[in-house]
Amino acid sequence: MRTVYSAADPVMAGFIENLLQEAGIPAYVNQAGLYSAAGEVPPTETWARIMVVHEEQAEEARAIILEYFEGEPQHDGENWKCSRCGEVIEPQFTQCWNCGREKPKS
Ligand SMILES: [Zn+2]
């Protein structure tokens, strides 16, 4: 299981869950806080997380989410590393999908 998106709004989380399921990707909403990462309490802890069941579908799921929000995916730029949680984020994301931190201005 893998988090592909965090949403402060549970309605939005449910919408994205449906979006992925319609695309054939098994997904569900995890109300964060029930499962907190060991040793880490991100400020987005109360956000709903959209999880995919199959980790290998995480990239596809994120692409679908991104396409919905921003239109055509952009592949320019380089991966960046979240300064809060250390997750490596693809260039088309402007904030960390894991903890919600904004991409640092370089
Ligand atoms: Zn992060």
Backbone and ligand atoms as CSV (ligand in chain L), in Angstrom:
chain,resi,resn,atom,element,x,y,z
A,1,MET,N,N,0.846,-1.186,0.000
A,1,MET,CA,C,0.000,0.000,0.000
A,1,MET,C,C,0.879,1.232,0.000
A,2,ARG,N,N,0.410,2.253,-0.673
A,2,ARG,CA,C,1.244,3.417,-0.867
A,2,ARG,C,C,0.372,4.661,-0.947
A,3,THR,N,N,0.791,5.698,-0.252
A,3,THR,CA,C,0.048,6.956,-0.315
A,3,THR,C,C,0.362,7.656,-1.629
A,4,VAL,N,N,-0.657,8.063,-2.340
A,4,VAL,CA,C,-0.429,8.782,-3.591
A,4,VAL,C,C,-0.905,10.221,-3.525
A,5,TYR,N,N,-1.702,10.536,-2.508
A,5,TYR,CA,C,-2.204,11.912,-2.418
A,5,TYR,C,C,-2.743,12.152,-1.022
A,6,SER,N,N,-2.583,13.377,-0.552
A,6,SER,CA,C,-3.180,13.770,0.718
A,6,SER,C,C,-4.147,14.906,0.466
A,7,ALA,N,N,-5.290,14.847,1.090
A,7,ALA,CA,C,-6.299,15.880,0.904
A,7,ALA,C,C,-6.822,16.326,2.256
A,8,ALA,N,N,-6.853,17.645,2.440
A,8,ALA,CA,C,-7.393,18.176,3.691
A,8,ALA,C,C,-8.903,17.990,3.732
A,9,ASP,N,N,-9.495,17.917,2.547
A,9,ASP,CA,C,-10.936,17.819,2.437
A,9,ASP,C,C,-11.333,16.358,2.181
A,10,PRO,N,N,-12.059,15.743,3.086
A,10,PRO,CA,C,-12.438,14.341,2.901
A,10,PRO,C,C,-13.318,14.110,1.688
A,11,VAL,N,N,-14.074,15.128,1.283
A,11,VAL,CA,C,-14.886,14.991,0.078
A,11,VAL,C,C,-13.987,14.861,-1.145
A,12,MET,N,N,-12.945,15.694,-1.175
A,12,MET,CA,C,-11.980,15.610,-2.266
A,12,MET,C,C,-11.277,14.252,-2.256
A,13,ALA,N,N,-10.970,13.771,-1.070
A,13,ALA,CA,C,-10.322,12.461,-0.961
A,13,ALA,C,C,-11.204,11.373,-1.563
A,14,GLY,N,N,-12.484,11.432,-1.262
A,14,GLY,CA,C,-13.408,10.443,-1.813
A,14,GLY,C,C,-13.513,10.553,-3.320
A,15,PHE,N,N,-13.442,11.785,-3.801
A,15,PHE,CA,C,-13.511,12.003,-5.245
A,15,PHE,C,C,-12.308,11.373,-5.942
A,16,ILE,N,N,-11.141,11.581,-5.380
A,16,ILE,CA,C,-9.923,11.039,-5.977
A,16,ILE,C,C,-9.936,9.502,-5.900
A,17,GLU,N,N,-10.440,9.002,-4.811
A,17,GLU,CA,C,-10.585,7.551,-4.684
A,17,GLU,C,C,-11.406,7.000,-5.856
A,18,ASN,N,N,-12.529,7.653,-6.143
A,18,ASN,CA,C,-13.370,7.227,-7.258
A,18,ASN,C,C,-12.647,7.364,-8.590
A,19,LEU,N,N,-11.907,8.472,-8.724
A,19,LEU,CA,C,-11.174,8.738,-9.959
A,19,LEU,C,C,-10.220,7.579,-10.270
A,20,LEU,N,N,-9.510,7.126,-9.255
A,20,LEU,CA,C,-8.545,6.041,-9.438
A,20,LEU,C,C,-9.247,4.712,-9.690
A,21,GLN,N,N,-10.311,4.483,-8.961
A,21,GLN,CA,C,-11.020,3.216,-9.136
A,21,GLN,C,C,-11.618,3.109,-10.529
A,22,GLU,N,N,-12.096,4.241,-11.047
A,22,GLU,CA,C,-12.642,4.246,-12.402
A,22,GLU,C,C,-11.549,3.983,-13.428
A,23,ALA,N,N,-10.319,4.308,-13.072
A,23,ALA,CA,C,-9.182,4.066,-13.961
A,23,ALA,C,C,-8.642,2.643,-13.781
A,24,GLY,N,N,-9.282,1.871,-12.926
A,24,GLY,CA,C,-8.882,0.484,-12.747
A,24,GLY,C,C,-7.793,0.290,-11.711
A,25,ILE,N,N,-7.582,1.308,-10.884
A,25,ILE,CA,C,-6.564,1.208,-9.841
A,25,ILE,C,C,-7.258,1.081,-8.487
A,26,PRO,N,N,-7.112,-0.060,-7.830
A,26,PRO,CA,C,-7.730,-0.206,-6.512
A,26,PRO,C,C,-7.149,0.811,-5.534
A,27,ALA,N,N,-8.026,1.622,-4.966
A,27,ALA,CA,C,-7.582,2.689,-4.074
A,27,ALA,C,C,-8.595,2.861,-2.960
A,28,TYR,N,N,-8.132,3.412,-1.871
A,28,TYR,CA,C,-9.062,3.707,-0.784
A,28,TYR,C,C,-8.536,4.887,0.021
A,29,VAL,N,N,-9.421,5.454,0.807
A,29,VAL,CA,C,-9.063,6.601,1.628
A,29,VAL,C,C,-8.681,6.126,3.024
A,30,ASN,N,N,-7.538,6.568,3.443
A,30,ASN,CA,C,-7.088,6.291,4.799
A,30,ASN,C,C,-7.160,7.586,5.587
A,31,GLN,N,N,-8.049,7.646,6.527
A,31,GLN,CA,C,-8.097,8.823,7.396
A,31,GLN,C,C,-6.851,8.811,8.268
A,32,ALA,N,N,-5.925,9.666,7.914
A,32,ALA,CA,C,-4.640,9.675,8.594
A,32,ALA,C,C,-4.825,9.944,10.076
A,33,GLY,N,N,-3.906,9.470,10.836
A,33,GLY,CA,C,-4.042,9.556,12.277
A,33,GLY,C,C,-4.331,8.181,12.847
A,34,LEU,N,N,-5.059,7.390,12.072
A,34,LEU,CA,C,-5.261,6.006,12.464
A,34,LEU,C,C,-3.941,5.252,12.337
A,35,TYR,N,N,-3.239,5.576,11.261
A,35,TYR,CA,C,-1.929,4.976,11.063
A,35,TYR,C,C,-0.915,6.100,10.987
A,36,SER,N,N,-0.194,6.343,11.995
A,36,SER,CA,C,0.823,7.385,11.930
A,36,SER,C,C,2.180,6.730,11.726
A,37,ALA,N,N,2.947,7.360,10.874
A,37,ALA,CA,C,4.278,6.833,10.594
A,37,ALA,C,C,5.111,6.857,11.877
A,38,ALA,N,N,5.875,5.826,12.071
A,38,ALA,CA,C,6.660,5.713,13.295
A,38,ALA,C,C,7.640,6.864,13.420
A,39,GLY,N,N,7.604,7.535,14.529
A,39,GLY,CA,C,8.574,8.583,14.810
A,39,GLY,C,C,8.356,9.858,14.037
A,40,GLU,N,N,7.244,9.949,13.352
A,40,GLU,CA,C,7.030,11.134,12.531
A,40,GLU,C,C,5.579,11.576,12.673
A,41,VAL,N,N,5.390,12.823,13.011
A,41,VAL,CA,C,4.028,13.346,13.105
A,41,VAL,C,C,3.922,14.569,12.216
A,42,PRO,N,N,3.646,14.369,10.952
A,42,PRO,CA,C,3.566,15.503,10.022
A,42,PRO,C,C,2.355,16.369,10.320
A,43,PRO,N,N,2.422,17.650,9.941
A,43,PRO,CA,C,1.300,18.563,10.203
A,43,PRO,C,C,0.054,18.172,9.429
A,44,THR,N,N,0.235,17.352,8.426
A,44,THR,CA,C,-0.915,16.926,7.632
A,44,THR,C,C,-1.499,15.636,8.189
A,45,GLU,N,N,-1.206,15.359,9.436
A,45,GLU,CA,C,-1.625,14.091,10.023
A,45,GLU,C,C,-3.129,13.881,9.964
A,46,THR,N,N,-3.854,14.993,10.059
A,46,THR,CA,C,-5.305,14.865,10.075
A,46,THR,C,C,-5.894,14.796,8.677
A,47,TRP,N,N,-5.046,14.912,7.675
A,47,TRP,CA,C,-5.544,14.838,6.312
A,47,TRP,C,C,-5.918,13.402,5.959
A,48,ALA,N,N,-6.829,13.303,5.017
A,48,ALA,CA,C,-7.155,11.997,4.463
A,48,ALA,C,C,-6.103,11.641,3.417
A,49,ARG,N,N,-5.653,10.411,3.461
A,49,ARG,CA,C,-4.672,9.967,2.481
A,49,ARG,C,C,-5.317,8.981,1.526
A,50,ILE,N,N,-5.010,9.169,0.266
A,50,ILE,CA,C,-5.479,8.223,-0.721
A,50,ILE,C,C,-4.369,7.208,-0.952
A,51,MET,N,N,-4.697,5.966,-0.720
A,51,MET,CA,C,-3.724,4.894,-0.827
A,51,MET,C,C,-4.075,4.027,-2.027
A,52,VAL,N,N,-3.031,3.517,-2.669
A,52,VAL,CA,C,-3.267,2.493,-3.680
A,52,VAL,C,C,-2.868,1.150,-3.088
A,53,VAL,N,N,-3.612,0.126,-3.468
A,53,VAL,CA,C,-3.388,-1.201,-2.907
A,53,VAL,C,C,-2.081,-1.776,-3.446
A,54,HIS,N,N,-1.856,-1.573,-4.735
A,54,HIS,CA,C,-0.671,-2.142,-5.373
A,54,HIS,C,C,0.378,-1.048,-5.567
A,55,GLU,N,N,1.494,-1.217,-4.902
A,55,GLU,CA,C,2.510,-0.173,-4.904
A,55,GLU,C,C,3.001,0.145,-6.309
A,56,GLU,N,N,3.026,-0.868,-7.182
A,56,GLU,CA,C,3.522,-0.644,-8.541
A,56,GLU,C,C,2.591,0.260,-9.344
A,57,GLN,N,N,1.400,0.498,-8.844
A,57,GLN,CA,C,0.468,1.384,-9.540
A,57,GLN,C,C,0.510,2.808,-8.996
A,58,ALA,N,N,1.391,3.050,-8.046
A,58,ALA,CA,C,1.436,4.365,-7.406
A,58,ALA,C,C,1.775,5.463,-8.413
A,59,GLU,N,N,2.758,5.205,-9.277
A,59,GLU,CA,C,3.165,6.227,-10.247
A,59,GLU,C,C,2.014,6.539,-11.199
A,60,GLU,N,N,1.356,5.497,-11.660
A,60,GLU,CA,C,0.235,5.677,-12.576
A,60,GLU,C,C,-0.876,6.476,-11.886
A,61,ALA,N,N,-1.114,6.134,-10.638
A,61,ALA,CA,C,-2.163,6.819,-9.884
A,61,ALA,C,C,-1.853,8.300,-9.746
A,62,ARG,N,N,-0.595,8.610,-9.438
A,62,ARG,CA,C,-0.216,10.017,-9.281
A,62,ARG,C,C,-0.349,10.765,-10.595
A,63,ALA,N,N,-0.021,10.077,-11.682
A,63,ALA,CA,C,-0.139,10.700,-13.001
A,63,ALA,C,C,-1.600,11.033,-13.298
A,64,ILE,N,N,-2.480,10.120,-12.918
A,64,ILE,CA,C,-3.914,10.351,-13.145
A,64,ILE,C,C,-4.394,11.538,-12.316
A,65,ILE,N,N,-3.981,11.594,-11.072
A,65,ILE,CA,C,-4.376,12.690,-10.182
A,65,ILE,C,C,-3.844,14.004,-10.729
A,66,LEU,N,N,-2.583,13.998,-11.116
A,66,LEU,CA,C,-1.957,15.204,-11.626
A,66,LEU,C,C,-2.659,15.685,-12.887
A,67,GLU,N,N,-2.972,14.735,-13.757
A,67,GLU,CA,C,-3.608,15.097,-15.011
A,67,GLU,C,C,-4.966,15.734,-14.752
A,68,TYR,N,N,-5.658,15.216,-13.756
A,68,TYR,CA,C,-6.956,15.781,-13.425
A,68,TYR,C,C,-6.812,17.224,-12.949
A,69,PHE,N,N,-5.831,17.457,-12.104
A,69,PHE,CA,C,-5.701,18.787,-11.505
A,69,PHE,C,C,-5.005,19.783,-12.423
A,70,GLU,N,N,-4.076,19.330,-13.221
A,70,GLU,CA,C,-3.224,20.279,-13.930
A,70,GLU,C,C,-3.176,20.067,-15.435
A,71,GLY,N,N,-3.996,19.157,-15.945
A,71,GLY,CA,C,-3.949,18.910,-17.371
A,71,GLY,C,C,-2.780,18.015,-17.719
A,72,GLU,N,N,-2.185,18.256,-18.856
A,72,GLU,CA,C,-1.110,17.386,-19.329
A,72,GLU,C,C,0.062,17.364,-18.352
A,73,PRO,N,N,0.558,16.166,-18.064
A,73,PRO,CA,C,1.724,16.083,-17.180
A,73,PRO,C,C,2.931,16.747,-17.816
A,74,GLN,N,N,3.724,17.363,-16.975
A,74,GLN,CA,C,4.953,17.974,-17.457
A,74,GLN,C,C,6.130,17.144,-16.973
A,75,HIS,N,N,7.070,16.957,-17.854
A,75,HIS,CA,C,8.184,16.092,-17.496
A,75,HIS,C,C,9.508,16.840,-17.501
A,76,ASP,N,N,9.413,18.168,-17.509
A,76,ASP,CA,C,10.655,18.922,-17.444
A,76,ASP,C,C,11.067,19.105,-15.978
A,77,GLY,N,N,12.299,19.447,-15.808
A,77,GLY,CA,C,12.794,19.631,-14.449
A,77,GLY,C,C,13.359,18.347,-13.880
A,78,GLU,N,N,13.775,18.434,-12.659
A,78,GLU,CA,C,14.407,17.297,-12.015
A,78,GLU,C,C,13.629,16.929,-10.764
A,79,ASN,N,N,13.794,15.690,-10.372
A,79,ASN,CA,C,13.213,15.279,-9.097
A,79,ASN,C,C,13.773,16.139,-7.975
A,80,TRP,N,N,12.951,16.377,-6.976
A,80,TRP,CA,C,13.410,17.141,-5.821
A,80,TRP,C,C,13.105,16.342,-4.561
A,81,LYS,N,N,13.864,16.625,-3.558
A,81,LYS,CA,C,13.734,15.870,-2.319
A,81,LYS,C,C,13.051,16.728,-1.264
A,82,CYS,N,N,12.021,16.195,-0.667
A,82,CYS,CA,C,11.299,16.927,0.365
A,82,CYS,C,C,12.209,17.169,1.558
A,83,SER,N,N,12.248,18.431,1.985
A,83,SER,CA,C,13.142,18.785,3.084
A,83,SER,C,C,12.570,18.360,4.431
A,84,ARG,N,N,11.309,17.990,4.451
A,84,ARG,CA,C,10.722,17.579,5.721
A,84,ARG,C,C,10.790,16.061,5.911
A,85,CYS,N,N,10.305,15.322,4.917
A,85,CYS,CA,C,10.199,13.881,5.129
A,85,CYS,C,C,11.206,13.092,4.296
A,86,GLY,N,N,11.921,13.782,3.388
A,86,GLY,CA,C,12.961,13.108,2.628
A,86,GLY,C,C,12.468,12.339,1.423
A,87,GLU,N,N,11.182,12.406,1.149
A,87,GLU,CA,C,10.631,11.712,-0.002
A,87,GLU,C,C,11.136,12.376,-1.284
A,88,VAL,N,N,11.482,11.570,-2.279
A,88,VAL,CA,C,11.879,12.116,-3.570
A,88,VAL,C,C,10.627,12.320,-4.405
A,89,ILE,N,N,10.456,13.571,-4.869
A,89,ILE,CA,C,9.230,13.987,-5.539
A,89,ILE,C,C,9.531,14.279,-6.998
A,90,GLU,N,N,8.633,13.873,-7.873
A,90,GLU,CA,C,8.830,14.144,-9.289
A,90,GLU,C,C,8.608,15.624,-9.582
A,91,PRO,N,N,9.274,16.113,-10.648
A,91,PRO,CA,C,9.312,17.565,-10.883
A,91,PRO,C,C,7.950,18.198,-11.098
A,92,GLN,N,N,6.982,17.427,-11.586
A,92,GLN,CA,C,5.688,18.053,-11.864
A,92,GLN,C,C,4.889,18.367,-10.608
A,93,PHE,N,N,5.337,17.845,-9.475
A,93,PHE,CA,C,4.630,18.133,-8.232
A,93,PHE,C,C,5.206,19.387,-7.585
A,94,THR,N,N,4.320,20.268,-7.158
A,94,THR,CA,C,4.771,21.502,-6.528
A,94,THR,C,C,4.737,21.398,-5.017
A,95,GLN,N,N,4.233,20.273,-4.518
A,95,GLN,CA,C,4.343,20.037,-3.090
A,95,GLN,C,C,4.487,18.558,-2.825
A,96,CYS,N,N,5.038,18.240,-1.678
A,96,CYS,CA,C,5.269,16.849,-1.322
A,96,CYS,C,C,3.934,16.120,-1.185
A,97,TRP,N,N,3.775,15.028,-1.935
A,97,TRP,CA,C,2.522,14.289,-1.840
A,97,TRP,C,C,2.456,13.510,-0.535
A,98,ASN,N,N,3.576,13.361,0.107
A,98,ASN,CA,C,3.614,12.550,1.330
A,98,ASN,C,C,3.260,13.360,2.571
A,99,CYS,N,N,3.848,14.563,2.696
A,99,CYS,CA,C,3.604,15.342,3.908
A,99,CYS,C,C,3.035,16.721,3.596
A,100,GLY,N,N,2.975,17.107,2.323
A,100,GLY,CA,C,2.315,18.351,1.968
A,100,GLY,C,C,3.223,19.570,1.915
A,101,ARG,N,N,4.519,19.373,2.178
A,101,ARG,CA,C,5.417,20.516,2.177
A,101,ARG,C,C,5.595,21.076,0.760
A,102,GLU,N,N,5.636,22.405,0.688
A,102,GLU,CA,C,5.831,23.049,-0.604
A,102,GLU,C,C,7.220,22.759,-1.148
A,103,LYS,N,N,7.291,22.675,-2.477
A,103,LYS,CA,C,8.594,22.549,-3.105
A,103,LYS,C,C,9.427,23.785,-2.798
A,104,PRO,N,N,10.672,23.592,-2.344
A,104,PRO,CA,C,11.511,24.756,-2.023
A,104,PRO,C,C,11.850,25.530,-3.288
A,105,LYS,N,N,11.825,26.838,-3.177
A,105,LYS,CA,C,12.242,27.684,-4.287
A,105,LYS,C,C,13.749,27.603,-4.435
A,106,SER,N,N,14.191,27.259,-5.624
A,106,SER,CA,C,15.627,27.099,-5.804
A,106,SER,C,C,16.241,28.331,-6.422
L,1,ZN,ZN,ZN,7.450,15.405,2.511
